[in-house]
């Protein structure tokens, strides 16, 4: 090589000879091992080196004595939103992991980096492998999250274990019940099952930690009850005419009562209490008393109509329906009490007028016999079968319509308090005993 450079200095060299000298110099460097060769082959050669020619991805991996292949499954829930009571479904964002062993793959040792037991490959490589055909039984839509590419990957281990990971979105159906609304707890089972392989060909198993909920997950109207209940079941599927291994996780959404306490229960209670003010109004203030009671009743009806738009129209009675009906019954009873009192007051005024006329007649005709006087005294305070007023042992006159108003001031609050105590006791106790068939 030094002779080449010495000759090129002493003799005039053309451009062709210069390029020829550079070519020979690079060739010598390549043969001496200075230029490194690529570490990883291309994707085509990668598939060929791992998957042999006789590999058939449509056939499940072989197992010892034909036992079912075990697929470990885990899920991490990142977000739950759009809990739709009209369509009875919710959207769930999650990370899924599936793991199984395939003895047919061959992983060259030089593909592993120093002290690594696994290699991670892009999701395109997953299409060349056998895949467990798992699906969500109650899902409406399932898709892999994408931005510039699909968020999924395949990890291969030295012991020929394959792990597939993916970020997915799913809209899951949930059969909701509103018997205890607004203290209802919706139990939504999320089930995973193989579509083609029965329990003699494939067994599903929860891997650690099974199903986890992201601590950053916050819902507006619900709390997710934890710990989650996980089940490994074998269920008969009539559509596929066989027993299939199934994984089930129960997601329990407990509705937060705070919103309804402020927006529903507190205002309706105040309206009922407001209707009791009519018991202190004099009967001469008829427009004020009637306006107060009718306004309270219409307010409850309007409030009840607005609440019905928050949940679907169901064929059964909800707990909130009973509360609103009870409030309207109490307001209507206050209005009915006013009508009764007003009628009794009218009869009382008519009776007092008749008694006054009778006293005048007695004064004009003093010769009325004692029998007639006793008869008149026996009918004092009565109009037919109604007792409109009476005298106590101390000689104090008690008027019936005034006593009804006075007693109503005590009876109505006591009865409403008893109604509230019984209602909340049954609602709280009943809402804690919500079971789902998957729990048994």
C-alpha positions, 0 to 999 in steps of 0.5 A: 500500500505505501508503494501505491501512494509513493508511485502516485506522488512521483508520477502524474495520475489520472482521475481513473487511477485515483478512483481505482486506488480508493476502491482497492483501499476500501476492499482491503478494509472490508476484508480485514473486518473493519467495516461491521456487518448489520446486526439484525437481518431484515423482516423477511429473514427474521420470520424465516429464522424464527418460523420454519417452513413447515409451520402452519399458523392455522393449527394450534401449538402441539401439547403434551399428550394432546392436552389443551393449550393454556393461555394466560390473560391479564388486563389493565383498565386505563379508562372507563367513560361514556356510561350510557344508561340509554344504550346500556353500555360503557366504553373501556380503554385497556391494556391486554396481555395474552401469553402462551407457549409454542414449541414450533418456533426457533429463536437463534441465540444471537438475536438476544442481547446480552443477559436478555431472556426475551426480544420484542418484535413489531406487531406485523410479526404476530400475523405469522404466528398462531393466535388464540382467537379470544373475544369479549362476549358482551362487546359491541365494538373492539379495536386496537388503539392507533395513532401513527401505528397500531399500539401492539407488540409481540415478545418472544422468550427463550423458553418459546413463550409468546406474549402479545400486548395491545392497547385496545378500546371496547364498547361493552354492553351491560344489562343495568337494573334501576330498582334502587335508583339513585342508589343503584349498583350496576354489575357488569360482567366482562367475559373473555372466551375463545371463539373456535377452541373448546375447553378440550383444546384451550384453557384460559387462565388469569395471570398475575395480577389478573385485572387491575384498575388504573389509580388515576381513573375517576368517574363522575357519577360512579365508584368502582368497587374493589377488589374486583371479582375474577372467575375462571369458568367452563360454560356451555355455549349453545351457539357453538354447541360446546363447553368453552373456557371463560374468564369473567371479571365483575365490574361493579359501578356504585352510583354516587348519591351526593348529586341526587341528595343536592339536586333531588332529595333536599329540594323535594324535602324543602317543598314538603316542609314548605307545604306545612306552613299552610297550617299556620295561615288563617282560613281567611287567607284562602288565596295565599293558602291555596297558592302555596299548596298548589305551587308546591304540588306543581313544583314536585310534578315538574321536578319528577318529570325532569328526573325521568329524562336521566334514565330510560323508561322502565316498566318497574317502579324505581326507588326514586319514584317511591320518594317523589310519589311519597312527597306528592302524597304529603303535599296533596294531603296538606291540600286535602286537609285545607279543603276539609278544614274549610268545609268544617269552618263553613259548617261551624259558622252556619251552626253558630248562626243557627244557635244565635237565632235559636237563642233569640227565639228562646228569649222572645218565647220564654214559655218554652218547656224544659224538654225543648230546652234539654233537646236543644242543649243536647244538639249544641256543637253538632251538625248531623253526625259531625261534632263542630265544637265541644266544651272541655271539663274546664269549660273551654270551647274547642273548635274542630277545624282549629284543632285539626290545623293544630294537630296537623302541625305535629302529625304531618312532620312526624309521619314524614319523618317516619316515611323518610326513616323507613325509606332510607333504611330499606334503600340502604339495606336493599342496595347492598344486597345486589347479586349477579348470576355470575357470582354464584 
